[in-house]
Amino acid sequence: MWAPEAQIWHDRFSDSKLGNLTSRSIHSPGFSMLFPQAFCTEDGGVCQLTVGEGEINAAATLMALVLSPSFDLRLTYFLLAGVAGVNPRHGTLGTVALARYSVQVALQYEIDPRSLPPEWPTGYIAYGRDEPLKYPSITYGTEVFELNANLRDRAHRFASNSILKDAPGPQQYRNLYRDREDTYKMALRSPSVIKCDTATSDVYYSGKRLSEAFEETVSLWTNGTGTYCMSAAEDNAILEVLVRASIEKLVDFGRVILLRAGCNFDRPPPGRSDLDHLTSAQQNGFDISIENIFLAGYEIIQGIIFDWNCTYRDGIKAQNYIGDIFGSLGGRPDFGYGSITNELRVAPGGIDLNLAKREMDRRERLTSRSPSKI
């Protein structure tokens, strides 16, 4: 997503047997001004692109990539990899997580916390609702994405072969959570590779109440299936572009892997304020999280390449629903209100299926009955 996350690949990938990522550089119009080139091995088998930070930068860069005539991405596996905030209930500094769901938790109304009724846990209110932690009755389509669980499980097995880095600095900070060992036992452990889900927000949030509210949002918006463990700023933006590109058969959404590594805790340890945790604490998790992105990510890439002809060229069939909250790629979402496409895949070429009217009609129906959960 930004320079340090990219540099580790340029520094270390050439030591592998998979080629040199600086053998070729390719520019396409629309790439970030800060990161104007994609870098590829000599045979083009592996490429690395830095999309920039935040949802807007990520979406703009990915759209430029999928529309570029310089790339044929129809058989490409996408490894979305970056650092993240980590939930101490499920991981620790340096933990690597592979996600099935990504949830755009900040796509909500927000009121100043100083204006809240005393019993409210947060100032975030789902669209179309009048109190927190209810299911939105107005959806934009980017709230939740579900990825190929079979592919995620294979990526987890590959990544689990890596020996993740740790260091004294993050070890010292994670020990501050020992006073709540019953709740934060995972925070006290060494880094590992886990399976859990990401929350997307351009707001860099920190603190117990915000993190717990978004933790509940992830569970609620995935109908109790998702487990929030990582916070990031780009994932849903990238996934929306890949859904649209998949509709046009430019990519295969079933070939997307989402990997995040924890570089800081999303809430403070006992006895620390939210502000101190955000602005003054020396968590020291950044360096090992960058290392662990590469160590785990390299194992995934190697596993796919080594078994390409027998297994991965034809793709890994998903047994679960994959796609967005609208059902754009066909099938019935196991979250949200069901498909607006009658469970049919949206056809390429811009054929008008009157989906905008269907969505507005659905909003009207849902707003009148305002479900709290489904």
C-alpha atoms as one frame of an Amber mdcrd trajectory, in Angstrom:
protein
   0.000   0.000   0.000   2.982   2.313   0.580   6.755   2.419   0.256   7.979
   0.250   3.191   5.488  -2.496   2.368   6.830  -2.548  -1.198  10.529  -2.193
  -0.458  10.768  -5.468   1.437   9.741  -7.307  -1.737  12.368  -5.522  -3.820
  15.051  -6.162  -1.214  14.297  -9.825  -0.541  12.530 -11.355  -3.527  15.693
 -11.547  -5.624  17.184 -13.949  -3.052  14.479 -16.473  -3.942  14.328 -18.875
  -6.852  11.362 -17.050  -8.337  13.163 -14.218 -10.115  14.012 -10.563  -9.637
  11.134  -8.125  -9.196  13.181  -5.283 -10.659  13.780  -7.030 -13.985  10.929
  -5.126 -15.630   9.059  -1.938 -14.802   5.744  -1.047 -16.427   3.847   2.227
 -16.219   0.169   2.617 -16.977  -1.815   5.868 -16.959  -3.652   6.236 -13.667
  -1.024   4.669 -11.433  -0.163   6.711  -8.347   2.160   9.665  -8.883   4.154
   8.378  -5.910   4.310   4.817  -7.247   4.059   5.160 -11.040   5.355   1.719
 -12.002   4.592  -1.930 -11.493   7.647  -4.159 -11.140   7.800  -7.665 -12.572
  10.085 -10.642 -12.876  11.664 -11.175 -16.272   9.025 -13.678 -17.400   6.173
 -11.578 -15.983   5.126 -14.407 -13.679   5.163 -12.228 -10.554   4.505  -8.481
 -10.386   4.358  -5.997  -7.517   2.329  -2.773  -7.543   2.036  -0.196  -4.764
  -1.462   1.290  -4.789  -0.998   4.156  -2.324  -2.608   4.753   1.047  -6.315
   5.127   1.702  -9.421   4.017  -0.151  -9.343   6.619  -2.942  -5.708   6.034
  -3.885  -6.166   2.277  -3.782  -9.260   2.286  -5.981  -7.758   4.687  -8.523
  -4.585   2.630  -8.909  -6.377  -0.720  -9.136  -8.806   0.573 -11.741  -5.865
   1.792 -13.795  -4.277  -1.641 -13.499  -7.296  -3.712 -14.531  -7.991  -1.433
 -17.525  -4.372  -1.313 -18.677  -3.608  -2.982 -22.026  -0.150  -3.812 -20.643
  -1.507  -6.563 -18.387  -3.524  -9.716 -18.982  -4.958 -10.474 -15.520  -7.487
 -13.174 -16.354  -5.493 -15.944 -14.620  -3.780 -13.701 -12.077  -3.826 -14.376
  -8.337  -3.969 -11.140  -6.369  -2.177 -11.064  -3.006  -3.312  -7.897  -1.217
  -0.717  -7.419   1.511  -0.101  -4.632   4.013   0.316  -3.720   7.665  -2.687
  -3.185   9.934  -3.968  -2.511  13.385  -4.478  -5.762  15.264  -7.231  -6.738
  17.697  -5.504  -8.074  20.860  -8.354 -10.518  21.401  -7.245 -12.439  18.303
  -3.645 -11.578  17.488  -0.527  -9.696  18.442   2.164  -7.458  17.013   3.598
  -9.296  14.017   0.587 -11.614  13.580  -0.326 -12.379   9.962  -4.038 -12.746
   9.192  -5.724 -14.133   6.092  -9.276 -12.912   5.624 -12.501 -14.308   4.245
 -14.459 -11.087   4.834 -13.593  -7.430   4.551 -16.091  -4.982   6.071 -16.256
  -1.215   5.444 -17.062  -0.389   9.046 -16.887   3.404   8.786 -19.492   3.613
   6.004 -22.043   4.944   8.492 -23.490   8.109   9.976 -21.355   9.611  12.729
 -22.217  12.063  15.488 -19.860  13.669  17.977 -19.365  11.342  20.981 -19.958
  14.301  23.307 -23.547  14.421  22.016 -24.346  10.763  22.604 -27.041   9.453
  24.925 -25.182   8.006  27.927 -26.115   4.401  27.154 -24.815   4.483  23.560
 -21.459   2.716  23.000 -20.501   4.659  19.858 -21.425   7.597  17.647 -21.458
   5.433  14.499 -24.969   4.647  13.256 -25.697   2.446  10.245 -27.342   4.158
   7.285 -31.109   4.296   7.558 -31.082   3.603  11.307 -31.485   5.822  14.375
 -29.255   4.073  16.906 -25.921   2.204  16.870 -25.159  -1.424  16.130 -28.143
  -2.155  13.922 -28.051  -3.580  10.424 -28.063  -0.816   7.765 -31.285  -0.458
   5.849 -29.505   1.562   3.144 -26.553  -0.158   1.473 -24.073   1.165  -1.083
 -22.752  -2.212  -2.213 -19.247  -1.970  -0.750 -20.097  -2.733   2.879 -18.990
  -6.387   2.837 -16.941  -8.554   0.490 -16.504 -12.287   0.855 -13.494 -14.078
  -0.626 -12.847 -17.652  -1.691 -12.568 -19.594   1.584 -10.929 -22.606  -0.058
  -8.201 -20.394  -1.489  -7.838 -18.627   1.870  -7.356 -21.994   3.574  -4.687
 -23.021   1.065  -2.925 -19.677   1.500  -3.040 -20.186   5.266  -1.362 -23.566
   4.941   1.369 -22.101   2.745   1.922 -19.094   5.007   2.063 -21.314   8.084
   5.329 -22.744   6.710   7.011 -19.406   7.361   9.032 -18.660  10.478   7.741
 -15.255  11.522   9.937 -12.570  13.046   9.663 -11.214  16.561  11.756  -8.732
  18.553  12.279  -7.479  22.130  10.439  -4.178  21.561   7.064  -5.650  20.588
   7.494  -8.381  23.188   7.762  -5.729  25.896   4.687  -3.840  24.708   2.496
  -6.899  24.337   3.325  -7.858  27.934   1.383  -4.771  29.042  -1.793  -6.702
  28.203  -1.000  -9.361  30.807  -3.312  -7.773  33.397  -6.227  -8.786  31.153
  -4.853 -12.169  30.158  -8.325 -13.707  30.202  -9.430 -11.348  27.418  -6.141
 -10.667  25.637  -4.318 -13.993  25.832  -3.630 -13.933  22.079  -1.892 -10.567
  22.452   0.685 -12.176  24.750   1.739 -14.863  22.295   4.411 -14.787  19.617
   3.364 -13.886  16.053   1.534 -16.599  14.126  -0.561 -16.995  10.981  -4.295
 -16.885  11.693  -7.606 -16.808   9.824  -9.857 -13.839  10.616 -11.256 -10.739
   8.983 -10.467  -7.115   8.211 -12.224  -3.825   8.866 -11.757  -1.048   6.312
 -11.804   2.592   7.391 -10.092   5.726   6.103 -10.426   6.934   9.694  -7.353
   5.739  11.614  -9.226   4.780  14.734  -7.721   3.771  18.054  -9.284   3.003
  21.414 -11.301   0.406  23.237 -14.809   1.740  22.578 -14.296   2.394  18.867
 -12.559  -0.939  18.311 -15.251  -2.867  20.172 -17.984  -1.072  18.221 -16.360
  -1.952  14.905 -15.753  -5.483  16.132 -19.508  -5.809  16.647 -20.133  -4.171
  13.273 -18.053  -6.819  11.493 -19.982  -9.591  13.215 -23.371  -7.965  12.598
 -22.793  -7.111   8.941 -21.571 -10.653   8.182 -24.536 -12.209   9.983 -22.333
 -13.440  12.803 -19.844 -15.200  10.533 -16.966 -12.714  10.413 -14.340 -12.241
  13.129 -12.660  -8.846  13.191  -8.932  -8.983  13.851  -7.272  -6.409  11.555
  -8.003  -2.776  10.663  -6.833  -1.196   7.418  -7.668   1.601   4.991  -7.669
   0.099   1.494  -9.169  -3.376   1.317 -12.814  -2.715   0.408 -11.790  -0.162
  -2.203  -9.521  -2.690  -3.912 -12.118  -5.429  -3.701 -14.821  -3.251  -5.262
 -12.574  -2.641  -8.267 -11.876  -6.359  -8.559 -15.601  -7.188  -8.455 -16.269
  -4.722 -11.267 -13.314  -6.069 -13.258 -14.536  -9.610 -12.673 -17.947  -8.703
 -14.096 -16.148  -7.681 -17.292 -14.077 -10.904 -17.180 -10.835  -8.966 -16.817
  -9.968 -10.783 -13.567 -11.236 -13.732 -11.543 -12.521 -12.629  -8.123 -12.081
 -16.201  -6.902  -8.300 -15.663  -7.085  -8.000 -12.906  -4.477  -6.054 -13.383
  -1.222  -6.164 -10.746   1.517  -3.233 -10.703   3.959  -2.607  -8.229   6.760
   0.123  -8.118   9.425  -0.387  -6.397  12.784   1.952  -3.470  13.394   0.027
  -1.830  16.257  -2.794  -2.773  18.610  -6.172  -1.174  17.894  -6.840  -0.515
  21.606  -4.596   0.243  24.586  -3.424  -2.134  27.289  -4.911  -1.775  30.785
  -3.890   1.468  32.448  -3.090   3.349  29.222  -5.348   6.012  27.736  -6.550
   5.844  24.149  -4.646   9.057  23.357  -1.392   7.864  24.875  -1.694   4.549
  23.068  -2.181   6.333  19.753   0.330   9.159  20.020   3.003   8.284  22.568
   3.296   4.526  22.964   6.294   2.774  21.456   4.669  -0.440  20.267   7.644
  -1.295  18.011   5.607  -3.603  15.819   6.228  -1.992  12.458   9.525  -3.639
  11.483   8.419  -7.190  12.296   5.076  -6.689  10.557   6.862  -5.632   7.358
   9.155  -8.662   7.621   6.238 -10.991   8.231   4.276  -9.705   5.243   7.145
 -10.884   3.077   7.847 -14.127   4.930   4.222 -15.292   4.827   3.469 -13.782
   1.421   6.479 -15.386  -0.212   5.360 -18.847   0.917   1.961 -18.238  -0.684
   3.456 -17.077  -3.976   5.898 -19.970  -4.062   3.162 -22.485  -3.333   0.990
 -21.210  -6.166   3.846 -21.126  -8.688   5.237 -24.548  -7.818   1.837 -26.195
  -8.269   0.638 -23.969 -11.100   0.127 -26.511 -13.873  -1.556 -29.177 -11.766
  -3.725 -27.020  -9.518  -3.660 -23.243  -9.694  -3.811 -22.481 -13.400  -7.430
 -23.642 -13.519  -8.288 -21.907 -10.240  -9.501 -23.077  -6.843 -13.234 -23.626
  -6.851 -15.062 -21.707  -4.132 -17.588 -23.648  -2.052 -18.813 -20.459  -0.368
 -20.443 -17.355  -1.803 -17.888 -14.867  -3.177 -18.476 -11.245  -4.088 -20.232
  -8.156  -2.776 -23.407  -7.437  -0.826 -25.450  -7.009  -4.049 -24.694 -10.468
  -5.454 -23.013  -8.963  -8.518 -21.042 -12.113  -9.356 -24.005 -14.437  -8.986
 -25.205 -16.592  -6.131 -26.867 -15.595  -2.895 -24.843 -13.549  -0.397 -24.789
 -15.105   3.062 -24.906 -11.609   4.535 -27.020  -8.567   3.789 -30.479  -8.752
   2.244 -29.858 -11.132  -0.596 -29.078 -10.607  -4.248 -30.514  -7.724  -6.274
 -29.626  -9.646  -9.444 -31.939 -12.621  -8.807 -28.761 -14.560  -7.980 -27.522
 -14.188 -11.553 -24.079 -12.899 -12.457 -24.136  -9.384 -13.895 -23.310  -9.702
 -17.592 -20.351  -7.817 -19.066 -20.809  -5.013 -21.524 -22.970  -2.646 -19.512
 -26.318  -4.324 -20.123 -28.924  -2.401 -18.141 -30.610  -4.768 -15.705 -32.501
  -1.973 -13.940 -30.461  -2.743 -10.821 -30.504   0.851  -9.583 -34.302   0.797
  -9.404 -34.264  -2.583  -7.680 -31.868  -1.248  -5.064 -33.929   1.908  -4.486
 -37.102  -0.190  -4.157 -35.341  -2.398  -1.652 -34.189   0.616   0.338 -37.736
   1.875   0.540 -38.994  -1.465   1.806 -36.199  -1.917   4.315 -36.317   1.629
   5.635 -39.993   1.210   6.441 -39.347  -1.891   8.575 -35.709  -1.178   9.646
 -34.412  -4.594  10.684 -31.864  -4.674  13.484 -30.337  -7.896  12.204 -31.065
 -10.500   9.562
